[in-house]
Amino acid sequence: MSDLQIIPYSSDYKPDFVSITKAWVEDYFTLEPFDLEQLESPEKAIIHPGGDIIFAKMGDEIVGTVGLAKAEEGVFEMVKMGVKPVAQGKGVGMLLGKAIIEKAKEMGGKKLVLYSSTKLQSALHIYKKLGFKESVPEAGKYCRCDVKMELDLI
């Protein structure tokens, strides 16, 4: 994947963030109120409170994205990881995962958490390869999520 690069958030890429996220969420689930808030205003919902969003670009096309939302001091949540079907199976998710882990460390993160679903087996496989360990999800945090995973960054 020599033409694959990780690039930072720009408002120019907001439509890609929205379309990539909506595609996978709507394939498996329905959009929840927190999804709509993050998609309508990623800057306000994710970036300004202390998070970040990055993208995977292949050639001239954005093929994947992932966000980092600040949960509390020293703890970030990995959110909205998605890869376009055309780029799936090519290591894009793994590259995004590694990049967002590094970003969390740069931003002072001590722990990274994520919430997922047993319906998303390929995503869970990536998370395990990245070193995430399963923990007990809080009841009612997200309707679609039945898996919580954590990664210690220090």
ABEGO torsion letter per residue (X at the ends): XAABBBBBBBAAAAAAAAAAAAAAAAAABBBBAAAAAAAABAAAAAAAAGBBBBBBBBEABBABBBBBBBABBGBBBBBGBBBBAAABGAGAAAAAAAAAAAAAAAAGBABBBBBBBAABAAAAAAAAAAGBBBBBBBBGABAABABBBBBBAX
